Amino acid sequence: MRVRLKIKEIAEAKGFNQSSLSRAANVDFKTVKRAFRDPYRDIAVSTLAKLAQALKVDISELVETLPDEG
């Protein structure tokens, strides 16, 4: 099973870009940039919690599980 981050899609739907989300969540810009570029990247749960709070969504909405390829 693979986990995919949906941070970019949700942020853009709510009018956030990388910079504004970084500021609103008090998360380093480089971390947000990496999450936008690579939705399969590992990310700390504490960071996900900050992003979810800034986006006003439940943390579970920021991730989806996908079956393994192959």
PyMOL Python script that loads the backbone (N, CA, C, O; Angstrom):
from pymol import cmd

cmd.read_pdbstr("""\
ATOM      1  N   MET A   1       0.845  -1.173   0.000  1.00  0.00           N
ATOM      2  CA  MET A   1       0.000   0.000   0.000  1.00  0.00           C
ATOM      3  C   MET A   1       0.897   1.246   0.000  1.00  0.00           C
ATOM      4  O   MET A   1       1.899   1.310   0.712  1.00  0.00           O
ATOM      5  N   ARG A   2       0.512   2.217  -0.807  1.00  0.00           N
ATOM      6  CA  ARG A   2       1.235   3.491  -0.864  1.00  0.00           C
ATOM      7  C   ARG A   2       0.331   4.596  -0.337  1.00  0.00           C
ATOM      8  O   ARG A   2      -0.894   4.515  -0.423  1.00  0.00           O
ATOM      9  N   VAL A   3       0.956   5.621   0.205  1.00  0.00           N
ATOM     10  CA  VAL A   3       0.217   6.774   0.717  1.00  0.00           C
ATOM     11  C   VAL A   3       0.541   7.974  -0.150  1.00  0.00           C
ATOM     12  O   VAL A   3       1.708   8.265  -0.413  1.00  0.00           O
ATOM     13  N   ARG A   4      -0.502   8.673  -0.597  1.00  0.00           N
ATOM     14  CA  ARG A   4      -0.327   9.866  -1.426  1.00  0.00           C
ATOM     15  C   ARG A   4      -0.889  11.063  -0.682  1.00  0.00           C
ATOM     16  O   ARG A   4      -1.994  11.015  -0.141  1.00  0.00           O
ATOM     17  N   LEU A   5      -0.113  12.139  -0.665  1.00  0.00           N
ATOM     18  CA  LEU A   5      -0.548  13.383  -0.028  1.00  0.00           C
ATOM     19  C   LEU A   5      -1.442  14.171  -0.979  1.00  0.00           C
ATOM     20  O   LEU A   5      -1.153  14.264  -2.172  1.00  0.00           O
ATOM     21  N   LYS A   6      -2.512  14.732  -0.462  1.00  0.00           N
ATOM     22  CA  LYS A   6      -3.425  15.551  -1.268  1.00  0.00           C
ATOM     23  C   LYS A   6      -3.334  17.020  -0.873  1.00  0.00           C
ATOM     24  O   LYS A   6      -4.275  17.786  -1.079  1.00  0.00           O
ATOM     25  N   ILE A   7      -2.200  17.402  -0.308  1.00  0.00           N
ATOM     26  CA  ILE A   7      -2.015  18.767   0.184  1.00  0.00           C
ATOM     27  C   ILE A   7      -2.174  19.790  -0.931  1.00  0.00           C
ATOM     28  O   ILE A   7      -2.883  20.783  -0.768  1.00  0.00           O
ATOM     29  N   LYS A   8      -1.526  19.556  -2.052  1.00  0.00           N
ATOM     30  CA  LYS A   8      -1.551  20.517  -3.163  1.00  0.00           C
ATOM     31  C   LYS A   8      -2.976  20.751  -3.659  1.00  0.00           C
ATOM     32  O   LYS A   8      -3.403  21.896  -3.812  1.00  0.00           O
ATOM     33  N   GLU A   9      -3.707  19.673  -3.908  1.00  0.00           N
ATOM     34  CA  GLU A   9      -5.065  19.799  -4.438  1.00  0.00           C
ATOM     35  C   GLU A   9      -5.970  20.571  -3.478  1.00  0.00           C
ATOM     36  O   GLU A   9      -6.708  21.465  -3.891  1.00  0.00           O
ATOM     37  N   ILE A  10      -5.906  20.221  -2.205  1.00  0.00           N
ATOM     38  CA  ILE A  10      -6.768  20.873  -1.225  1.00  0.00           C
ATOM     39  C   ILE A  10      -6.366  22.334  -1.034  1.00  0.00           C
ATOM     40  O   ILE A  10      -7.220  23.217  -0.957  1.00  0.00           O
ATOM     41  N   ALA A  11      -5.069  22.576  -0.959  1.00  0.00           N
ATOM     42  CA  ALA A  11      -4.594  23.950  -0.781  1.00  0.00           C
ATOM     43  C   ALA A  11      -5.039  24.838  -1.941  1.00  0.00           C
ATOM     44  O   ALA A  11      -5.550  25.937  -1.727  1.00  0.00           O
ATOM     45  N   GLU A  12      -4.846  24.363  -3.155  1.00  0.00           N
ATOM     46  CA  GLU A  12      -5.223  25.169  -4.321  1.00  0.00           C
ATOM     47  C   GLU A  12      -6.730  25.386  -4.381  1.00  0.00           C
ATOM     48  O   GLU A  12      -7.182  26.467  -4.758  1.00  0.00           O
ATOM     49  N   ALA A  13      -7.511  24.376  -4.015  1.00  0.00           N
ATOM     50  CA  ALA A  13      -8.966  24.520  -4.013  1.00  0.00           C
ATOM     51  C   ALA A  13      -9.422  25.562  -2.995  1.00  0.00           C
ATOM     52  O   ALA A  13     -10.473  26.182  -3.159  1.00  0.00           O
ATOM     53  N   LYS A  14      -8.626  25.751  -1.945  1.00  0.00           N
ATOM     54  CA  LYS A  14      -8.973  26.716  -0.903  1.00  0.00           C
ATOM     55  C   LYS A  14      -8.258  28.047  -1.091  1.00  0.00           C
ATOM     56  O   LYS A  14      -8.324  28.915  -0.221  1.00  0.00           O
ATOM     57  N   GLY A  15      -7.579  28.213  -2.219  1.00  0.00           N
ATOM     58  CA  GLY A  15      -6.969  29.499  -2.541  1.00  0.00           C
ATOM     59  C   GLY A  15      -5.579  29.729  -1.973  1.00  0.00           C
ATOM     60  O   GLY A  15      -5.099  30.863  -1.953  1.00  0.00           O
ATOM     61  N   PHE A  16      -4.929  28.675  -1.514  1.00  0.00           N
ATOM     62  CA  PHE A  16      -3.573  28.801  -0.986  1.00  0.00           C
ATOM     63  C   PHE A  16      -2.550  28.482  -2.060  1.00  0.00           C
ATOM     64  O   PHE A  16      -2.756  27.580  -2.873  1.00  0.00           O
ATOM     65  N   ASN A  17      -1.451  29.217  -2.068  1.00  0.00           N
ATOM     66  CA  ASN A  17      -0.284  28.795  -2.837  1.00  0.00           C
ATOM     67  C   ASN A  17       0.739  28.303  -1.819  1.00  0.00           C
ATOM     68  O   ASN A  17       0.453  28.268  -0.623  1.00  0.00           O
ATOM     69  N   GLN A  18       1.922  27.926  -2.279  1.00  0.00           N
ATOM     70  CA  GLN A  18       2.924  27.377  -1.369  1.00  0.00           C
ATOM     71  C   GLN A  18       3.313  28.371  -0.270  1.00  0.00           C
ATOM     72  O   GLN A  18       3.419  28.003   0.900  1.00  0.00           O
ATOM     73  N   SER A  19       3.519  29.612  -0.650  1.00  0.00           N
ATOM     74  CA  SER A  19       3.942  30.630   0.320  1.00  0.00           C
ATOM     75  C   SER A  19       2.869  30.907   1.363  1.00  0.00           C
ATOM     76  O   SER A  19       3.156  30.948   2.559  1.00  0.00           O
ATOM     77  N   SER A  20       1.640  31.096   0.914  1.00  0.00           N
ATOM     78  CA  SER A  20       0.577  31.437   1.865  1.00  0.00           C
ATOM     79  C   SER A  20       0.277  30.265   2.799  1.00  0.00           C
ATOM     80  O   SER A  20      -0.035  30.475   3.971  1.00  0.00           O
ATOM     81  N   LEU A  21       0.368  29.039   2.295  1.00  0.00           N
ATOM     82  CA  LEU A  21       0.143  27.872   3.150  1.00  0.00           C
ATOM     83  C   LEU A  21       1.274  27.736   4.167  1.00  0.00           C
ATOM     84  O   LEU A  21       1.033  27.430   5.335  1.00  0.00           O
ATOM     85  N   SER A  22       2.482  27.959   3.726  1.00  0.00           N
ATOM     86  CA  SER A  22       3.640  27.894   4.621  1.00  0.00           C
ATOM     87  C   SER A  22       3.469  28.872   5.784  1.00  0.00           C
ATOM     88  O   SER A  22       3.700  28.515   6.939  1.00  0.00           O
ATOM     89  N   ARG A  23       3.070  30.087   5.478  1.00  0.00           N
ATOM     90  CA  ARG A  23       2.874  31.108   6.523  1.00  0.00           C
ATOM     91  C   ARG A  23       1.700  30.751   7.434  1.00  0.00           C
ATOM     92  O   ARG A  23       1.812  30.842   8.657  1.00  0.00           O
ATOM     93  N   ALA A  24       0.585  30.348   6.848  1.00  0.00           N
ATOM     94  CA  ALA A  24      -0.616  30.051   7.636  1.00  0.00           C
ATOM     95  C   ALA A  24      -0.408  28.863   8.576  1.00  0.00           C
ATOM     96  O   ALA A  24      -0.948  28.835   9.682  1.00  0.00           O
ATOM     97  N   ALA A  25       0.377  27.885   8.127  1.00  0.00           N
ATOM     98  CA  ALA A  25       0.592  26.678   8.921  1.00  0.00           C
ATOM     99  C   ALA A  25       1.831  26.755   9.801  1.00  0.00           C
ATOM    100  O   ALA A  25       2.066  25.879  10.633  1.00  0.00           O
ATOM    101  N   ASN A  26       2.623  27.810   9.613  1.00  0.00           N
ATOM    102  CA  ASN A  26       3.890  27.944  10.332  1.00  0.00           C
ATOM    103  C   ASN A  26       4.780  26.721  10.071  1.00  0.00           C
ATOM    104  O   ASN A  26       5.356  26.132  10.986  1.00  0.00           O
ATOM    105  N   VAL A  27       4.868  26.367   8.773  1.00  0.00           N
ATOM    106  CA  VAL A  27       5.688  25.244   8.309  1.00  0.00           C
ATOM    107  C   VAL A  27       6.706  25.814   7.331  1.00  0.00           C
ATOM    108  O   VAL A  27       6.382  26.692   6.532  1.00  0.00           O
ATOM    109  N   ASP A  28       7.932  25.315   7.395  1.00  0.00           N
ATOM    110  CA  ASP A  28       8.986  25.792   6.518  1.00  0.00           C
ATOM    111  C   ASP A  28       8.556  25.715   5.044  1.00  0.00           C
ATOM    112  O   ASP A  28       7.966  24.727   4.607  1.00  0.00           O
ATOM    113  N   PHE A  29       8.861  26.773   4.296  1.00  0.00           N
ATOM    114  CA  PHE A  29       8.474  26.834   2.882  1.00  0.00           C
ATOM    115  C   PHE A  29       8.997  25.629   2.106  1.00  0.00           C
ATOM    116  O   PHE A  29       8.283  25.078   1.268  1.00  0.00           O
ATOM    117  N   LYS A  30      10.232  25.216   2.373  1.00  0.00           N
ATOM    118  CA  LYS A  30      10.814  24.080   1.636  1.00  0.00           C
ATOM    119  C   LYS A  30      10.020  22.798   1.869  1.00  0.00           C
ATOM    120  O   LYS A  30       9.901  21.970   0.965  1.00  0.00           O
ATOM    121  N   THR A  31       9.487  22.631   3.055  1.00  0.00           N
ATOM    122  CA  THR A  31       8.677  21.453   3.369  1.00  0.00           C
ATOM    123  C   THR A  31       7.393  21.467   2.554  1.00  0.00           C
ATOM    124  O   THR A  31       6.994  20.444   1.997  1.00  0.00           O
ATOM    125  N   VAL A  32       6.751  22.614   2.484  1.00  0.00           N
ATOM    126  CA  VAL A  32       5.512  22.744   1.701  1.00  0.00           C
ATOM    127  C   VAL A  32       5.820  22.535   0.216  1.00  0.00           C
ATOM    128  O   VAL A  32       5.077  21.847  -0.484  1.00  0.00           O
ATOM    129  N   LYS A  33       6.900  23.120  -0.251  1.00  0.00           N
ATOM    130  CA  LYS A  33       7.292  22.978  -1.657  1.00  0.00           C
ATOM    131  C   LYS A  33       7.496  21.505  -2.016  1.00  0.00           C
ATOM    132  O   LYS A  33       7.036  21.047  -3.062  1.00  0.00           O
ATOM    133  N   ARG A  34       8.191  20.761  -1.138  1.00  0.00           N
ATOM    134  CA  ARG A  34       8.429  19.333  -1.388  1.00  0.00           C
ATOM    135  C   ARG A  34       7.113  18.556  -1.406  1.00  0.00           C
ATOM    136  O   ARG A  34       6.928  17.665  -2.235  1.00  0.00           O
ATOM    137  N   ALA A  35       6.205  18.890  -0.500  1.00  0.00           N
ATOM    138  CA  ALA A  35       4.911  18.194  -0.442  1.00  0.00           C
ATOM    139  C   ALA A  35       4.089  18.459  -1.697  1.00  0.00           C
ATOM    140  O   ALA A  35       3.381  17.569  -2.169  1.00  0.00           O
ATOM    141  N   PHE A  36       4.171  19.671  -2.244  1.00  0.00           N
ATOM    142  CA  PHE A  36       3.469  19.999  -3.484  1.00  0.00           C
ATOM    143  C   PHE A  36       4.077  19.231  -4.662  1.00  0.00           C
ATOM    144  O   PHE A  36       3.348  18.700  -5.499  1.00  0.00           O
ATOM    145  N   ARG A  37       5.387  19.174  -4.725  1.00  0.00           N
ATOM    146  CA  ARG A  37       6.075  18.548  -5.860  1.00  0.00           C
ATOM    147  C   ARG A  37       6.044  17.031  -5.844  1.00  0.00           C
ATOM    148  O   ARG A  37       5.950  16.403  -6.899  1.00  0.00           O
ATOM    149  N   ASP A  38       6.121  16.432  -4.663  1.00  0.00           N
ATOM    150  CA  ASP A  38       6.201  14.980  -4.542  1.00  0.00           C
ATOM    151  C   ASP A  38       5.150  14.477  -3.559  1.00  0.00           C
ATOM    152  O   ASP A  38       5.407  14.408  -2.357  1.00  0.00           O
ATOM    153  N   PRO A  39       3.977  14.128  -4.057  1.00  0.00           N
ATOM    154  CA  PRO A  39       2.900  13.715  -3.158  1.00  0.00           C
ATOM    155  C   PRO A  39       3.131  12.356  -2.498  1.00  0.00           C
ATOM    156  O   PRO A  39       2.329  11.940  -1.662  1.00  0.00           O
ATOM    157  N   TYR A  40       4.203  11.662  -2.855  1.00  0.00           N
ATOM    158  CA  TYR A  40       4.503  10.365  -2.242  1.00  0.00           C
ATOM    159  C   TYR A  40       5.607  10.469  -1.196  1.00  0.00           C
ATOM    160  O   TYR A  40       6.048   9.452  -0.660  1.00  0.00           O
ATOM    161  N   ARG A  41       6.049  11.664  -0.905  1.00  0.00           N
ATOM    162  CA  ARG A  41       7.128  11.904   0.055  1.00  0.00           C
ATOM    163  C   ARG A  41       6.620  11.689   1.492  1.00  0.00           C
ATOM    164  O   ARG A  41       5.477  12.010   1.817  1.00  0.00           O
ATOM    165  N   ASP A  42       7.500  11.139   2.337  1.00  0.00           N
ATOM    166  CA  ASP A  42       7.165  10.998   3.755  1.00  0.00           C
ATOM    167  C   ASP A  42       7.122  12.381   4.397  1.00  0.00           C
ATOM    168  O   ASP A  42       7.915  13.261   4.064  1.00  0.00           O
ATOM    169  N   ILE A  43       6.190  12.554   5.314  1.00  0.00           N
ATOM    170  CA  ILE A  43       6.051  13.828   6.004  1.00  0.00           C
ATOM    171  C   ILE A  43       5.654  13.540   7.452  1.00  0.00           C
ATOM    172  O   ILE A  43       4.899  12.604   7.716  1.00  0.00           O
ATOM    173  N   ALA A  44       6.151  14.326   8.368  1.00  0.00           N
ATOM    174  CA  ALA A  44       5.858  14.115   9.785  1.00  0.00           C
ATOM    175  C   ALA A  44       4.383  14.352  10.083  1.00  0.00           C
ATOM    176  O   ALA A  44       3.755  15.236   9.500  1.00  0.00           O
ATOM    177  N   VAL A  45       3.846  13.567  10.983  1.00  0.00           N
ATOM    178  CA  VAL A  45       2.445  13.712  11.371  1.00  0.00           C
ATOM    179  C   VAL A  45       2.209  15.096  11.976  1.00  0.00           C
ATOM    180  O   VAL A  45       1.156  15.694  11.757  1.00  0.00           O
ATOM    181  N   SER A  46       3.169  15.602  12.725  1.00  0.00           N
ATOM    182  CA  SER A  46       3.013  16.936  13.320  1.00  0.00           C
ATOM    183  C   SER A  46       2.905  18.008  12.236  1.00  0.00           C
ATOM    184  O   SER A  46       2.172  18.984  12.399  1.00  0.00           O
ATOM    185  N   THR A  47       3.624  17.831  11.143  1.00  0.00           N
ATOM    186  CA  THR A  47       3.539  18.770  10.016  1.00  0.00           C
ATOM    187  C   THR A  47       2.181  18.650   9.336  1.00  0.00           C
ATOM    188  O   THR A  47       1.560  19.656   8.993  1.00  0.00           O
ATOM    189  N   LEU A  48       1.723  17.418   9.142  1.00  0.00           N
ATOM    190  CA  LEU A  48       0.391  17.214   8.556  1.00  0.00           C
ATOM    191  C   LEU A  48      -0.675  17.875   9.414  1.00  0.00           C
ATOM    192  O   LEU A  48      -1.617  18.467   8.889  1.00  0.00           O
ATOM    193  N   ALA A  49      -0.535  17.780  10.714  1.00  0.00           N
ATOM    194  CA  ALA A  49      -1.515  18.388  11.624  1.00  0.00           C
ATOM    195  C   ALA A  49      -1.540  19.902  11.460  1.00  0.00           C
ATOM    196  O   ALA A  49      -2.614  20.503  11.438  1.00  0.00           O
ATOM    197  N   LYS A  50      -0.380  20.519  11.347  1.00  0.00           N
ATOM    198  CA  LYS A  50      -0.317  21.973  11.145  1.00  0.00           C
ATOM    199  C   LYS A  50      -0.957  22.371   9.823  1.00  0.00           C
ATOM    200  O   LYS A  50      -1.694  23.354   9.751  1.00  0.00           O
ATOM    201  N   LEU A  51      -0.671  21.601   8.778  1.00  0.00           N
ATOM    202  CA  LEU A  51      -1.236  21.902   7.462  1.00  0.00           C
ATOM    203  C   LEU A  51      -2.753  21.722   7.477  1.00  0.00           C
ATOM    204  O   LEU A  51      -3.484  22.541   6.920  1.00  0.00           O
ATOM    205  N   ALA A  52      -3.222  20.658   8.109  1.00  0.00           N
ATOM    206  CA  ALA A  52      -4.662  20.409   8.190  1.00  0.00           C
ATOM    207  C   ALA A  52      -5.361  21.547   8.941  1.00  0.00           C
ATOM    208  O   ALA A  52      -6.435  21.991   8.537  1.00  0.00           O
ATOM    209  N   GLN A  53      -4.763  22.007  10.009  1.00  0.00           N
ATOM    210  CA  GLN A  53      -5.363  23.105  10.781  1.00  0.00           C
ATOM    211  C   GLN A  53      -5.433  24.375   9.936  1.00  0.00           C
ATOM    212  O   GLN A  53      -6.448  25.071   9.942  1.00  0.00           O
ATOM    213  N   ALA A  54      -4.357  24.677   9.210  1.00  0.00           N
ATOM    214  CA  ALA A  54      -4.342  25.878   8.367  1.00  0.00           C
ATOM    215  C   ALA A  54      -5.382  25.780   7.247  1.00  0.00           C
ATOM    216  O   ALA A  54      -5.994  26.778   6.868  1.00  0.00           O
ATOM    217  N   LEU A  55      -5.571  24.572   6.726  1.00  0.00           N
ATOM    218  CA  LEU A  55      -6.524  24.358   5.637  1.00  0.00           C
ATOM    219  C   LEU A  55      -7.952  24.129   6.135  1.00  0.00           C
ATOM    220  O   LEU A  55      -8.893  24.054   5.346  1.00  0.00           O
ATOM    221  N   LYS A  56      -8.096  24.020   7.457  1.00  0.00           N
ATOM    222  CA  LYS A  56      -9.408  23.785   8.077  1.00  0.00           C
ATOM    223  C   LYS A  56     -10.058  22.493   7.581  1.00  0.00           C
ATOM    224  O   LYS A  56     -11.238  22.460   7.229  1.00  0.00           O
ATOM    225  N   VAL A  57      -9.247  21.430   7.565  1.00  0.00           N
ATOM    226  CA  VAL A  57      -9.734  20.094   7.204  1.00  0.00           C
ATOM    227  C   VAL A  57      -9.225  19.107   8.236  1.00  0.00           C
ATOM    228  O   VAL A  57      -8.291  19.402   8.982  1.00  0.00           O
ATOM    229  N   ASP A  58      -9.840  17.939   8.277  1.00  0.00           N
ATOM    230  CA  ASP A  58      -9.347  16.868   9.130  1.00  0.00           C
ATOM    231  C   ASP A  58      -8.062  16.316   8.511  1.00  0.00           C
ATOM    232  O   ASP A  58      -7.925  16.255   7.289  1.00  0.00           O
ATOM    233  N   ILE A  59      -7.143  15.923   9.354  1.00  0.00           N
ATOM    234  CA  ILE A  59      -5.862  15.419   8.866  1.00  0.00           C
ATOM    235  C   ILE A  59      -6.044  14.247   7.889  1.00  0.00           C
ATOM    236  O   ILE A  59      -5.241  14.073   6.973  1.00  0.00           O
ATOM    237  N   SER A  60      -7.089  13.455   8.084  1.00  0.00           N
ATOM    238  CA  SER A  60      -7.327  12.296   7.213  1.00  0.00           C
ATOM    239  C   SER A  60      -7.636  12.709   5.771  1.00  0.00           C
ATOM    240  O   SER A  60      -7.470  11.907   4.852  1.00  0.00           O
ATOM    241  N   GLU A  61      -8.084  13.948   5.567  1.00  0.00           N
ATOM    242  CA  GLU A  61      -8.383  14.420   4.212  1.00  0.00           C
ATOM    243  C   GLU A  61      -7.120  14.730   3.405  1.00  0.00           C
ATOM    244  O   GLU A  61      -7.176  14.879   2.185  1.00  0.00           O
ATOM    245  N   LEU A  62      -5.991  14.825   4.092  1.00  0.00           N
ATOM    246  CA  LEU A  62      -4.743  15.177   3.405  1.00  0.00           C
ATOM    247  C   LEU A  62      -3.995  13.970   2.844  1.00  0.00           C
ATOM    248  O   LEU A  62      -2.986  14.132   2.157  1.00  0.00           O
ATOM    249  N   VAL A  63      -4.476  12.772   3.130  1.00  0.00           N
ATOM    250  CA  VAL A  63      -3.795  11.567   2.644  1.00  0.00           C
ATOM    251  C   VAL A  63      -4.798  10.616   2.020  1.00  0.00           C
ATOM    252  O   VAL A  63      -5.973  10.591   2.387  1.00  0.00           O
ATOM    253  N   GLU A  64      -4.310   9.839   1.074  1.00  0.00           N
ATOM    254  CA  GLU A  64      -5.120   8.748   0.533  1.00  0.00           C
ATOM    255  C   GLU A  64      -4.214   7.543   0.354  1.00  0.00           C
ATOM    256  O   GLU A  64      -3.024   7.686   0.070  1.00  0.00           O
ATOM    257  N   THR A  65      -4.777   6.363   0.522  1.00  0.00           N
ATOM    258  CA  THR A  65      -3.995   5.141   0.351  1.00  0.00           C
ATOM    259  C   THR A  65      -4.297   4.546  -1.024  1.00  0.00           C
ATOM    260  O   THR A  65      -5.438   4.530  -1.486  1.00  0.00           O
ATOM    261  N   LEU A  66      -3.249   4.067  -1.644  1.00  0.00           N
ATOM    262  CA  LEU A  66      -3.347   3.478  -2.977  1.00  0.00           C
ATOM    263  C   LEU A  66      -2.762   2.081  -2.934  1.00  0.00           C
ATOM    264  O   LEU A  66      -1.850   1.819  -2.149  1.00  0.00           O
ATOM    265  N   PRO A  67      -3.270   1.175  -3.766  1.00  0.00           N
ATOM    266  CA  PRO A  67      -2.679  -0.167  -3.802  1.00  0.00           C
ATOM    267  C   PRO A  67      -1.265  -0.098  -4.392  1.00  0.00           C
ATOM    268  O   PRO A  67      -0.952   0.793  -5.182  1.00  0.00           O
ATOM    269  N   ASP A  68      -0.438  -1.035  -4.002  1.00  0.00           N
ATOM    270  CA  ASP A  68       0.908  -1.125  -4.574  1.00  0.00           C
ATOM    271  C   ASP A  68       0.818  -1.409  -6.060  1.00  0.00           C
ATOM    272  O   ASP A  68      -0.093  -2.091  -6.528  1.00  0.00           O
ATOM    273  N   GLU A  69       1.787  -0.870  -6.795  1.00  0.00           N
ATOM    274  CA  GLU A  69       1.859  -1.160  -8.227  1.00  0.00           C
ATOM    275  C   GLU A  69       2.446  -2.556  -8.420  1.00  0.00           C
ATOM    276  O   GLU A  69       3.255  -3.029  -7.622  1.00  0.00           O
ATOM    277  N   GLY A  70       2.015  -3.194  -9.496  1.00  0.00           N
ATOM    278  CA  GLY A  70       2.636  -4.463  -9.833  1.00  0.00           C
ATOM    279  C   GLY A  70       1.750  -5.568  -9.581  1.00  0.00           C
ATOM    280  O   GLY A  70       2.118  -6.720  -9.811  1.00  0.00           O
TER     281      GLY A  70
END
""", "prot")
cmd.dss("prot")
cmd.show_as("cartoon", "prot")
cmd.util.cbc("prot")
cmd.orient("prot")
